[in-house]
Amino acid sequence: MTAIEASAAAGSSTFDRLGLLAAGVAISGLALGPFATLKPNRILDGAPVSLFAALSPPVAAAVMLLAAAAAIVVALRTPALLRLLAGLAVAAALLIALGTAPSHLVARDDMLARIGPGWGFWLAFLAFALVASDAIVRLRLRPLMRVAALALVLAGAGALFASGALDDLSLLKEYAPRAQAFWSEARTHLLLSFGSVAAALTLGVPLGLACHFSPRFEGPALGFLTAIQTIPSIALFALLIAPLGWLAANLPSASAVGISGVGIAPAFVALTLYALLPVVAGVASALASTPRDAVEAARASGMTERQALLLVKAPLAAPRLLASLRVTLVQTIGLATVAALIGAGGFGTFVFQGMGQTAIDLVLLGAVPTVALAFAASVALDAAAEAAAR
Amino acid sequence: MIAIERLSKRYGETAAVADVSLEIAEGESLAIVGSSGSGKSTLLKTINRLVEPSAGRVVVDGEDVSTVAPHLLRRRIGYVMQGAGLFPHRTAFENISTTPRLLRWEEPRIRARVDELLTLLGLDPATYGPRKPHELSGGEQQRVGVARALAAEPRVLLMDEPFGALDPAVRAKAQVDLAALRKRLGLTIVLVTHDMDEAARLGDRIAVMHRGRLLQQGTPAEIFSRPATPEVAALVASDDRPFRLLALGSVRDLVEPGSAAGDPVAVEATLRGALGALLWSRRDAAPVVGAGGEALGIVTLKRLIEAGAEPKA
């Protein structure tokens, strides 16, 4: 090996490409970008505030030192567990530091001013979050451990919010007066998304089985469900107002259980219809993907069609089934936001209120938990699919 | 006994099997040989109703199989497929116990049967029972597949290119093991293969199929020495046909009185082995001895060479 080759090999093994990029982005974000934005009130545009202006000097110096140390750790080739801890530590430290910005920047009696994160903060926060999630992938955790890691991160974030350290930030200032509404909309959102996916499973699994056993049925059924999928969501909500309103007006028992033209009923029906296509297509294609040999062996061993389905096809199709359930659930959690438009509630309520008031922090109050919910559901079902594949 | 009577199977316009009749006696082993597309697998699968015939019928032990529910029929007929076809999500033990469980055997009986079969096939039950198929070699998977087919003590075993996915050395060993297994269990075997050597080694009789038709059936020696049609001739024709033919005969058939010098050959040896021994030691004749070493006469090079020649018309 020549000296040049040796130094090239040493160079490529010293640095971690993703880590180097993330460290560069994070440090330049903190050094050059605004750490926070200061708005005179919740509607006006914000003014950028740099790291050292936004935080008291000791806090700012501590943040910079910690970020620099962590940047060195992630830029070099280091063990995945160390990278994970570095990423999580900086992400948490950035949040806590941002939580101290309001008391530093704003007079105690100024109730109108709003402090939120600036793009420099976001760059650094997302870069280290990316390093942490990349480290989790590199750790090759078993499915159960991944879910445990997710639960730990969520519990940590929950503890941070509950501690009050972030209470002065703009997002939580929007939350504070709406705490009760927030949790009731959260319940509605969960009911809408998980409930409609459960309904789609109840209807869709038998339909998927019918598609599997009768190719003649599969074409028209999937065609019909695809056609539904092409209707824009707002149009589908509107289309359902008329029949459900008629039902409520003419059937006393229907209105008694809460069915009406607007509100939760049409949203629930529409979300269920949207979820049907991925469920039905997922069941049919997962069952079709089971190895032919195994299915023939099941028959040849004397299994009935039903036994072959339950004992061989279903367990072999389970990973794919869970993967398509994951797509369905994530799609539905996101789509449920739109349901607020017809008065169904859910996190979308805050999004549309915020858009109406041009209050971007209120929009975020609806959007952030929606994204977190979809992310958590995705990680959990991904782990379940992998566990089923073992 | 299995009787296939005037059986046909059409897929649309094409006939996969055309008017085939065959009988397989109790305890007999029949090898169905043909190139791909000859209909041999289709024919085999009509016996356990994996394929339903378009015309004709299959009778097993006096019972028309179309009158038996397919899943009940298949629980009494073993089936081995190419590449073993094990259930990838189940251990070897679970794979083998499939049919006994469907038949609701008691747990101790299942355990005893699986252990017995694994041992019989040369796999240690404690080591191999808990393994998943992906933790087994091709040959081991194939043996587990045979054990699964035999688990419910069937008297009939159907084999569809059972050794097709194995490499030659493992394959030869599997063929020897199967022959021994068959002798021990007294199985009736119907085996499908495209390999004429395999058919000759494992079949008491060979049935040759071509484009859905049965061209010829007979003992391996009959097929090799008197192919009935050009297609059969093409299947058996090759440079080593004389040696294949000699491999099927025993020295017992050619013993004549007399005496000769040198190492003796055993009366149970194949003619091919005797020819090899004579060629190697540059002799015209060798003494023949019985199992106990007693002298039975001689076998001559001249008779051996005649036995390997094309029979006169």
HADDOCK unambig.tbl for C-alpha pairs under 7 A between the chains (distance, minus, plus):
assign (segid A and resid 293 and name CA) (segid B and resid 85 and name CA) 4.95 0.50 0.50
assign (segid A and resid 294 and name CA) (segid B and resid 85 and name CA) 5.44 0.50 0.50
assign (segid A and resid 294 and name CA) (segid B and resid 86 and name CA) 6.21 0.50 0.50
assign (segid A and resid 294 and name CA) (segid B and resid 87 and name CA) 5.41 0.50 0.50
assign (segid A and resid 297 and name CA) (segid B and resid 85 and name CA) 6.14 0.50 0.50
assign (segid A and resid 300 and name CA) (segid B and resid 74 and name CA) 5.74 0.50 0.50
assign (segid A and resid 300 and name CA) (segid B and resid 79 and name CA) 6.25 0.50 0.50
assign (segid A and resid 301 and name CA) (segid B and resid 74 and name CA) 6.08 0.50 0.50
assign (segid A and resid 301 and name CA) (segid B and resid 75 and name CA) 5.95 0.50 0.50
assign (segid A and resid 301 and name CA) (segid B and resid 98 and name CA) 6.91 0.50 0.50
assign (segid A and resid 301 and name CA) (segid B and resid 99 and name CA) 5.63 0.50 0.50
assign (segid A and resid 302 and name CA) (segid B and resid 71 and name CA) 4.25 0.50 0.50
assign (segid A and resid 302 and name CA) (segid B and resid 72 and name CA) 6.16 0.50 0.50
assign (segid A and resid 302 and name CA) (segid B and resid 74 and name CA) 4.73 0.50 0.50
assign (segid A and resid 302 and name CA) (segid B and resid 75 and name CA) 4.65 0.50 0.50
assign (segid A and resid 302 and name CA) (segid B and resid 99 and name CA) 6.52 0.50 0.50
assign (segid A and resid 303 and name CA) (segid B and resid 71 and name CA) 5.71 0.50 0.50
assign (segid A and resid 304 and name CA) (segid B and resid 71 and name CA) 5.69 0.50 0.50
assign (segid A and resid 316 and name CA) (segid B and resid 89 and name CA) 6.93 0.50 0.50
